[in-house]
Amino acid sequence: MIVISTIFWCSIFLVCYSYIGYGLLLYIVIKIRRYFVKTQHIGDGSSFIPEVTFMVAAYNEAAFIREKITNTLSLNYPADKLKIIFVTDGSTDDTNNIIRSYPQITLLHEPERKGKTMAVNRAMKHVKTPFVVFSDANTLLNNDVLICLMRHFRDEKTGAVAGEKKILVADQAEAEGAGEGMYWKYESLLKKWDAELYSVMGAAGELFAVRTVLYEDVPADTILDDFMISFGINKKGYRVAYAPDAYAQETPSASLQDEYKRKVRIAAGGFQSMSRLLDLLNVFRYPKITWQYVSHRVSRWTVAPLCLLLALLSNILICIAGGGGIYQLFLLAQLAFYGMAFAGFLLAKKGVKSKLLYVPFYFVFMNIAVYQGFGRFLRKKQSAVWDRSQRQLTVG
């Protein structure tokens, strides 16, 4: 019983630390740090307008690509300092014909579909500007996004800048859409604090910028290219800054199945990335980043999902063996939580949103996807060739 009780309490602690404790501890560390280190203000960026390449990797985006182009061409940045590249390798719909109708855009296309990573690696050979901004084809950006990103590069220690990702959720959005939106709001807060302490723990592919000289080709089988690019820059001694005023907006996944497929892919990519970034676990080699990396990323993909299962199973065994009091309360709380998650799942299948149930639903939803993603990683079943994201077309 002592061993089982130890497993139970350790599991509860590690789950709470991964999702809540790290954020609280990070905030405390930042508050203390502010007394000793003066916060640097980056200004409005009007005095730093370097040449930039804006790059979009697209695959069969004919339904949305014209809207993406219109948004791109309306960005507030001097035209003589902005190069625009769309790379569409493997696309078989009307995406290329639409892009060709805009002479301001350089189209790079090869018939063979090798995946986003290979497409970006190839496109980077055409980049001659000191900075490059990556953006997904299914997102819309705010007008001043480039100015907001570039201003951070006035700090020579900044190797990349992560933008903000916003999920557009309508009042009647499905449960997974609302859950996705809430999740990203919390992630945005952690990004802000991570960046203030040292560096963002991985930029999202929807919007991020890098110093071109720091970019290195990513292996062709890489699933999460944005994740590997970000930490590759960290390993070179540069930080990834955060620009919350530069944001990419997209609608939630079109269905529960699409969102689950996306989560499984991210989880498989997470395990692949961790296996290739083992040296980041060495706090003596990377003292500025190891704690943040382990707490924000590694624990979310490894420790937390395992401990959720261990906490429930050990709690059941303890209660069966006669454990009472606090253990019975914890078991009731866990069963109630998973019951709410299951109810949220049933409603989500029917396209019904429940503000009370979508949080436990989305939390369990994410962690189940981690298990399947881990299985795909072990079996090497997750392809690096990306599918076009199925997103809701409107939020109204």
SULNORJO-V731660 format. One record per residue. RES is the residue in one small letter. PHI is phi in whole degrees, -180 to 180 (999 if undefined). OMEGA is omega in degrees with one decimal (* if undefined). D_FIRST is the distance of its C-alpha to the first C-alpha in Angstrom with 1 decimal. Layout:
# SULNORJO-V731660
res={RES	RES}
phi={PHI	PHI}
omega={OMEGA	OMEGA}
d_first={D_FIRST	D_FIRST}
This chain:
# SULNORJO-V731660
res={m	i	v	i	s	t	i	f	w	c	s	i	f	l	v	c	y	s	y	i	g	y	g	l	l	l	y	i	v	i	k	i	r	r	y	f	v	k	t	q	h	i	g	d	g	s	s	f	i	p	e	v	t	f	m	v	a	a	y	n	e	a	a	f	i	r	e	k	i	t	n	t	l	s	l	n	y	p	a	d	k	l	k	i	i	f	v	t	d	g	s	t	d	d	t	n	n	i	i	r	s	y	p	q	i	t	l	l	h	e	p	e	r	k	g	k	t	m	a	v	n	r	a	m	k	h	v	k	t	p	f	v	v	f	s	d	a	n	t	l	l	n	n	d	v	l	i	c	l	m	r	h	f	r	d	e	k	t	g	a	v	a	g	e	k	k	i	l	v	a	d	q	a	e	a	e	g	a	g	e	g	m	y	w	k	y	e	s	l	l	k	k	w	d	a	e	l	y	s	v	m	g	a	a	g	e	l	f	a	v	r	t	v	l	y	e	d	v	p	a	d	t	i	l	d	d	f	m	i	s	f	g	i	n	k	k	g	y	r	v	a	y	a	p	d	a	y	a	q	e	t	p	s	a	s	l	q	d	e	y	k	r	k	v	r	i	a	a	g	g	f	q	s	m	s	r	l	l	d	l	l	n	v	f	r	y	p	k	i	t	w	q	y	v	s	h	r	v	s	r	w	t	v	a	p	l	c	l	l	l	a	l	l	s	n	i	l	i	c	i	a	g	g	g	g	i	y	q	l	f	l	l	a	q	l	a	f	y	g	m	a	f	a	g	f	l	l	a	k	k	g	v	k	s	k	l	l	y	v	p	f	y	f	v	f	m	n	i	a	v	y	q	g	f	g	r	f	l	r	k	k	q	s	a	v	w	d	r	s	q	r	q	l	t	v	g}
phi={999	-63	-65	-65	-64	-64	-61	-61	-68	-65	-65	-60	-62	-69	-65	-64	-66	-62	-102	-127	-60	-62	-60	-66	-65	-61	-63	-64	-61	-65	-60	-67	-61	-63	-75	-112	-123	-74	-70	-87	-101	-90	76	-91	79	-65	-93	-131	-127	-79	-71	-136	-106	-103	-119	-126	-98	-132	-137	49	-109	-57	-69	-125	-63	-66	-66	-64	-64	-58	-64	-64	-71	-93	-63	-82	-162	-57	-62	-75	-113	-124	-109	-120	-125	-114	-112	-128	-52	87	-64	-122	-94	-91	-54	-65	-63	-66	-64	-63	-79	-117	-65	-72	-108	-89	-99	-115	-145	-128	-62	-75	-94	-114	106	-62	-59	-67	-64	-67	-56	-67	-67	-64	-67	-97	-86	-115	-88	-71	-135	-135	-113	-101	-146	-75	-73	-103	-122	-116	-110	-74	-60	-96	-57	-69	-62	-65	-75	-65	-58	-71	-77	-65	-85	-65	-83	-89	-100	-155	-134	-93	-86	-96	-109	-121	-98	-84	-113	-78	-59	-105	-63	-66	-59	-68	-67	-65	-65	-61	-64	-65	-59	-71	-65	-67	-62	-64	-65	-65	-61	-59	-72	-58	-66	-67	-72	-158	-152	-64	-90	95	-82	-84	-64	-59	-166	-159	-124	-139	-73	-57	-65	-90	-73	-126	-54	-92	-51	-60	-89	-68	-87	-109	-65	-63	-63	-69	-63	-59	-75	-63	-70	-58	-66	-87	95	-107	-98	-106	-81	-128	-121	-66	-86	-112	-135	-112	-110	-148	-82	-65	-58	-68	-153	-60	-65	-65	-68	-65	-59	-66	-66	-64	-62	-63	-65	-60	-66	-63	-66	-62	-64	-62	-67	-100	-122	-61	-67	-69	-78	-86	-64	-75	-87	-128	-64	-82	-124	-58	-61	-63	-62	-66	-71	-87	-110	-59	-65	-66	-95	-124	-66	-60	-61	-65	-69	-60	-68	-64	-62	-71	-65	-66	-63	-63	-62	-64	-68	-63	-78	106	-67	-124	59	-61	-68	-67	-64	-64	-66	-60	-64	-66	-64	-65	-62	-70	-65	-65	-64	-67	-63	-63	-64	-62	-68	-62	-63	-93	76	-106	-93	-130	-62	-77	-106	-72	-69	-63	-59	-68	-63	-67	-54	-64	-74	-65	-62	-63	-62	-68	-63	-64	-63	-65	-64	-64	-89	54	-99	-92	-76	-82	-75	-89	-96	-63	-66	-90	-120	-60	-76	-137	-119	-91}
omega={179.6	-179.8	-179.0	178.2	178.3	177.9	-178.9	-175.4	177.1	179.7	179.1	-179.2	-175.3	175.8	-179.8	179.3	-176.0	-173.0	-177.5	-174.0	-180.0	179.1	179.5	179.8	178.3	179.5	178.7	179.4	179.9	179.3	177.8	-178.4	-178.3	178.5	-175.1	-178.0	-179.7	179.5	-179.7	177.5	-172.8	178.1	-174.7	175.8	-176.1	-178.4	-179.5	-178.3	-177.9	174.4	-174.4	169.4	178.3	-173.3	177.7	172.9	-175.6	175.0	178.7	-178.5	-175.7	-177.0	-173.9	-167.7	179.9	177.5	177.1	179.9	178.7	178.1	-179.1	-177.9	179.6	-178.5	-178.0	178.9	-179.1	-176.0	-178.5	179.1	-176.4	174.1	-177.1	179.6	171.0	178.5	-168.9	-175.1	176.9	-177.7	-177.2	178.2	-174.9	-176.8	-176.2	179.9	178.4	-178.6	-178.9	-179.5	178.3	-176.0	179.8	-173.6	173.1	179.6	174.8	-177.3	169.6	-176.0	-176.1	179.7	-178.2	179.6	-176.7	-177.2	-179.8	179.3	179.7	177.6	-179.7	-177.9	-179.2	176.9	-178.7	-177.3	180.0	-178.5	-178.4	-179.4	177.6	178.3	178.5	177.8	177.5	-176.0	-175.8	179.5	174.5	-173.7	175.0	-168.8	-175.8	-172.1	-176.9	177.2	-179.0	178.4	-173.2	-176.1	-179.0	-177.6	172.5	172.9	-175.7	178.4	178.8	-178.9	179.5	178.5	178.1	174.7	-179.3	174.1	179.6	177.0	-179.7	-176.1	177.4	-179.2	-177.2	-179.1	177.8	-175.0	-178.4	177.6	178.3	178.4	178.1	179.6	179.6	179.0	-177.8	174.3	178.0	178.6	179.1	177.8	177.5	177.1	179.8	-179.2	176.9	-178.1	179.4	178.1	176.3	-171.6	172.3	-179.1	177.7	178.3	176.7	-175.2	179.4	-179.0	170.6	-176.5	178.7	168.5	-174.4	-176.8	-178.1	-177.9	173.7	178.7	178.9	178.6	-172.7	-176.8	-178.5	-178.6	-179.3	-176.1	-179.3	178.7	-178.5	177.4	-179.2	-176.4	172.6	177.4	175.4	-177.5	177.6	176.7	179.7	178.4	173.0	-178.7	-178.4	-179.6	-178.5	178.9	172.3	-171.5	176.3	-178.5	174.8	178.2	178.1	176.0	-174.0	-178.2	176.2	-179.5	179.2	-179.9	178.9	177.8	179.6	-179.8	178.8	178.7	179.1	180.0	177.4	177.6	177.7	178.7	176.9	-178.9	179.6	179.3	-179.3	-179.2	-177.1	-178.7	177.1	177.3	-179.4	-176.1	179.6	178.8	-179.7	-175.1	-177.3	-169.1	-171.8	-177.9	179.4	-178.4	-179.0	-175.3	-173.9	-174.4	-173.6	-177.1	-179.8	-176.7	-175.6	-172.0	-173.4	-179.9	178.4	-177.8	174.4	178.9	-179.7	179.9	-179.6	-177.7	179.9	178.1	177.9	-179.7	179.8	-179.6	176.6	-179.0	176.2	178.3	-176.8	175.3	-174.5	-179.3	177.6	177.5	178.3	-179.8	176.9	179.5	179.7	180.0	177.8	-179.6	-179.2	174.4	177.0	178.7	-179.9	176.6	176.5	177.9	-179.9	178.5	-179.7	178.2	179.1	179.5	-178.7	178.4	174.7	-178.9	-179.7	-170.2	-173.0	178.7	176.4	177.8	-175.6	178.2	179.2	178.2	-179.4	-174.7	173.6	178.2	178.6	179.4	179.1	177.4	177.8	177.3	178.3	178.4	-179.2	-178.1	-177.5	-177.4	-178.4	-178.8	175.3	177.8	-172.5	174.5	175.8	-178.4	175.0	-177.6	173.7	-177.4	-179.9	177.4	-178.3	*}
d_first={0.0	3.8	5.4	5.1	5.9	8.4	9.7	10.3	12.1	14.0	15.1	16.4	18.2	19.7	21.0	22.5	24.0	25.6	27.3	27.9	26.8	29.2	32.1	31.6	31.3	34.2	36.3	35.6	36.6	39.7	40.7	40.5	42.4	45.2	46.1	46.8	48.0	50.7	50.1	52.7	54.6	55.8	58.8	60.3	60.8	64.5	65.5	63.3	64.3	64.0	64.7	61.8	61.0	59.2	57.5	56.2	54.7	55.3	54.9	56.8	56.9	60.3	59.1	58.1	59.8	63.0	61.0	59.1	62.5	64.0	61.2	61.4	65.2	64.9	62.7	64.3	65.1	68.5	69.4	70.9	67.6	65.4	65.1	63.3	61.9	60.4	59.0	58.6	58.1	57.7	58.7	60.7	61.5	64.1	62.1	64.5	67.6	66.5	65.7	69.0	70.8	69.7	71.7	69.6	66.6	66.3	64.8	63.1	62.5	61.9	61.7	58.8	55.3	53.1	50.7	50.6	49.7	52.7	54.9	54.0	54.4	57.9	58.8	58.0	60.8	63.2	61.9	64.3	63.2	61.0	58.4	57.0	55.2	53.0	52.7	51.5	54.2	52.6	52.3	54.9	55.3	56.6	60.2	59.6	56.6	58.3	59.6	56.2	54.6	57.3	57.5	54.2	55.7	58.0	55.1	55.6	51.9	51.0	50.8	49.8	49.5	47.1	48.5	46.8	45.7	46.4	45.4	48.1	46.5	48.8	48.0	47.5	45.5	42.8	39.2	38.5	41.6	40.6	37.1	38.7	41.0	38.3	36.2	39.3	40.1	36.8	37.3	40.8	39.5	37.2	40.2	42.3	39.9	39.1	42.8	43.5	41.1	42.4	42.3	41.3	38.5	40.5	43.5	43.7	46.4	48.1	49.8	49.7	52.4	52.6	55.1	56.8	57.0	53.2	52.7	51.8	51.7	48.3	47.5	48.7	45.4	43.7	42.1	41.7	45.0	44.9	41.4	42.7	46.0	44.4	42.1	44.9	46.9	44.1	43.9	47.6	47.1	48.0	46.2	45.9	47.3	46.8	49.6	48.5	52.1	52.5	50.8	50.7	50.4	49.3	48.4	44.9	44.3	46.6	43.8	40.1	40.5	42.4	39.9	37.0	39.1	39.7	36.1	35.2	38.1	37.0	33.5	34.9	37.3	34.6	32.8	36.2	37.1	34.0	34.6	38.1	37.2	34.7	36.9	36.2	32.7	34.6	34.8	37.4	39.7	39.2	38.2	39.6	37.7	34.4	32.3	34.0	33.8	30.1	29.1	31.6	31.8	29.3	26.2	27.7	28.2	25.1	22.1	22.4	22.8	19.9	17.6	18.9	17.7	14.2	13.9	15.0	13.0	9.5	10.8	11.9	8.8	7.1	10.5	11.0	8.2	10.2	9.2	12.8	15.2	14.9	12.4	15.0	17.7	16.4	16.1	19.6	20.9	19.8	21.2	24.3	24.8	24.6	26.8	29.3	29.2	30.0	32.7	34.1	34.2	36.2	38.6	39.0	40.1	42.8	43.8	42.8	41.5	39.1	38.6	35.5	33.8	35.1	32.7	29.4	31.3	32.6	29.3	27.5	30.8	30.8	27.3	27.9	31.1	29.2	27.4	30.8	32.5	30.1	31.0	34.6	34.4	32.9	35.6	38.2	39.2	39.8	43.5	44.9	47.8	47.3	48.3	50.2	47.8	48.3	48.5	49.8	53.5	53.8	51.8	54.3}
